[in-house]
Amino acid sequence: MTTRRTSDTTKTAILRAARERFAAQGYERTTIRAVAADAEIDPSMVMRYFGSKEGLFDAALAVDLRMPDLSAVPAAGLPAALVRHFVDRWEGDPADDALLVLLRSAVTNEQAAARMRAVFATQVAPALAAALGPERAERVAGLVSAQLLGLALARYLLRLPGVTSLTPEELVTGLAPALAATVSAP
């Protein structure tokens, strides 16, 4: 007896397969047929749920950074809290790799680049504003994002040995002073 998938189960399988394909192959080389094969469904089901490759890509890139409330974090602890949050986010749930897919795709795809800018503008900047105030947050949000995305690029995409060999706590200890310099800049 075969088990039938529910609509939610099918969508989840499609999105998981799409994220893996987009991460491994990028937008241009990923096909609907390949995603469908990975999800063990007919390609028409991908089109039914997402309408097009662009619609699938957009859904696969839905990113919630789950930013913590930073308003109660003391200024001296803010850099470590940010690094810790992002490291925990990236290493906590390997199935939820939309941010890494987005990072890889943003280099070659304008839709992904626009999504990355929007994610950081609508999630990181407001979280920093709660801790630093809107004026300071506006000045430092881009540089903080650059440092955190640089960490993601080096550790999770390029897999540089000097970065992948570090424990999460060593990452926090090593990167927090750089973020502190950025956050405290006038």
C-alpha positions in Angstrom: 0.0 0.0 0.0 1.4 3.4 -1.0 1.0 6.4 1.2 -0.3 9.6 -0.2 1.4 12.9 0.5 -0.6 15.8 1.8 -0.4 19.1 0.1 1.8 20.5 2.9 4.1 17.5 2.7 4.4 17.8 -1.0 5.2 21.5 -0.9 7.8 20.9 1.8 9.5 18.2 -0.2 9.5 20.5 -3.3 11.0 23.4 -1.3 13.7 21.2 0.3 14.6 19.8 -3.1 14.6 23.2 -4.7 16.9 24.7 -2.0 19.3 21.8 -2.4 19.4 22.3 -6.2 19.6 26.0 -6.1 22.4 25.8 -3.5 24.4 23.2 -5.5 23.7 24.4 -9.1 22.5 28.0 -8.9 19.4 29.4 -10.5 20.4 29.1 -14.1 21.3 25.4 -14.0 18.4 24.2 -11.8 15.5 22.8 -13.7 11.9 22.1 -12.7 12.4 18.5 -13.8 15.4 18.0 -11.6 13.6 19.5 -8.6 10.6 17.3 -9.2 12.8 14.2 -9.5 14.5 15.0 -6.2 11.1 15.5 -4.6 9.9 12.2 -6.2 6.9 13.9 -7.8 5.8 14.8 -11.3 7.1 18.1 -12.7 3.5 19.3 -13.1 3.1 19.3 -9.4 6.0 21.9 -9.0 4.2 24.1 -11.5 0.8 23.5 -9.7 2.2 24.8 -6.4 4.6 27.5 -7.6 3.6 28.5 -11.1 7.0 28.8 -12.6 10.7 28.4 -11.9 10.8 32.1 -10.7 7.9 31.4 -8.3 9.7 28.3 -7.0 12.9 30.3 -6.6 11.1 33.1 -4.7 9.4 30.6 -2.4 12.7 28.7 -1.8 14.3 32.0 -0.8 11.8 33.0 1.9 14.1 33.7 4.8 13.2 34.5 8.4 16.4 35.3 10.3 14.4 35.0 13.6 16.3 38.0 14.9 16.3 38.2 18.7 15.1 41.2 20.6 18.3 43.1 21.0 16.9 46.1 23.0 17.9 44.6 26.4 21.3 43.4 25.3 24.1 45.7 26.8 26.1 47.5 24.1 29.3 45.5 25.1 27.4 42.2 24.5 25.8 43.1 21.2 28.6 41.9 18.9 28.8 38.5 20.5 25.0 38.2 20.6 24.8 38.9 16.9 27.6 36.4 15.9 26.2 33.8 18.2 22.7 34.2 16.8 23.8 33.8 13.2 26.1 30.9 13.9 23.3 29.2 15.8 20.9 30.0 13.0 23.2 28.5 10.3 24.2 25.4 12.3 20.9 24.8 14.2 18.8 23.4 11.4 20.6 22.1 8.3 17.2 21.6 6.5 16.5 25.4 6.8 19.3 26.5 4.5 17.4 29.2 2.6 19.8 31.9 3.8 22.8 30.1 2.4 20.9 29.4 -0.9 20.1 33.0 -1.0 23.7 34.0 -0.4 25.1 31.7 -3.1 22.4 32.8 -5.6 22.7 36.5 -4.9 26.1 36.7 -6.5 24.8 35.8 -10.0 21.0 36.4 -9.8 19.5 39.9 -9.4 16.3 38.6 -8.0 18.2 36.8 -5.2 20.4 39.9 -4.7 17.3 42.0 -4.3 15.8 39.5 -1.8 19.1 39.5 0.2 19.0 43.3 0.4 15.4 43.2 1.5 16.0 40.5 4.2 18.8 42.5 5.8 17.0 45.8 5.5 13.8 44.5 7.0 15.2 42.2 9.6 18.8 43.1 10.6 18.5 46.8 10.5 15.3 47.0 12.7 16.9 44.6 15.2 19.9 46.8 15.4 17.8 49.9 15.7 16.2 48.4 18.8 19.6 48.2 20.4 21.4 51.2 19.0 18.7 53.6 17.9 17.7 54.3 14.4 20.5 56.7 13.4 23.4 54.5 14.5 21.7 51.4 13.2 21.4 52.9 9.8 25.1 53.6 9.7 26.3 50.2 10.9 23.7 47.7 9.6 25.4 47.3 6.2 28.9 46.8 7.7 27.5 44.3 10.3 25.7 42.5 7.6 28.9 42.4 5.4 30.8 40.8 8.3 28.2 38.2 9.1 27.7 37.3 5.4 31.5 37.1 5.0 31.5 34.6 7.8 28.7 32.6 6.1 30.6 32.7 2.8 33.9 31.5 4.3 32.5 28.8 6.6 29.5 27.4 4.8 30.0 28.0 1.1 33.7 28.2 0.5 34.5 26.0 3.5 37.8 27.6 4.2 39.7 25.2 6.6 40.8 28.0 9.0 37.1 28.9 9.5 35.5 25.5 9.3 37.8 24.1 12.0 36.6 26.6 14.6 34.0 25.8 17.1 30.9 28.0 17.2 32.3 29.6 20.4 35.6 30.2 18.8 33.8 32.0 15.9 32.0 34.2 18.4 35.3 35.0 20.2 37.1 35.7 17.0 34.6 37.8 15.1 32.9 39.7 18.0 35.8 42.2 18.4 35.5 43.1 14.7 31.8 43.6 15.0 32.4 45.6 18.2 34.7 48.0 16.3 31.9 48.4 13.7 29.1 48.9 16.2 31.1 51.4 18.2 32.2 53.5 15.3 30.9 57.0 15.5 
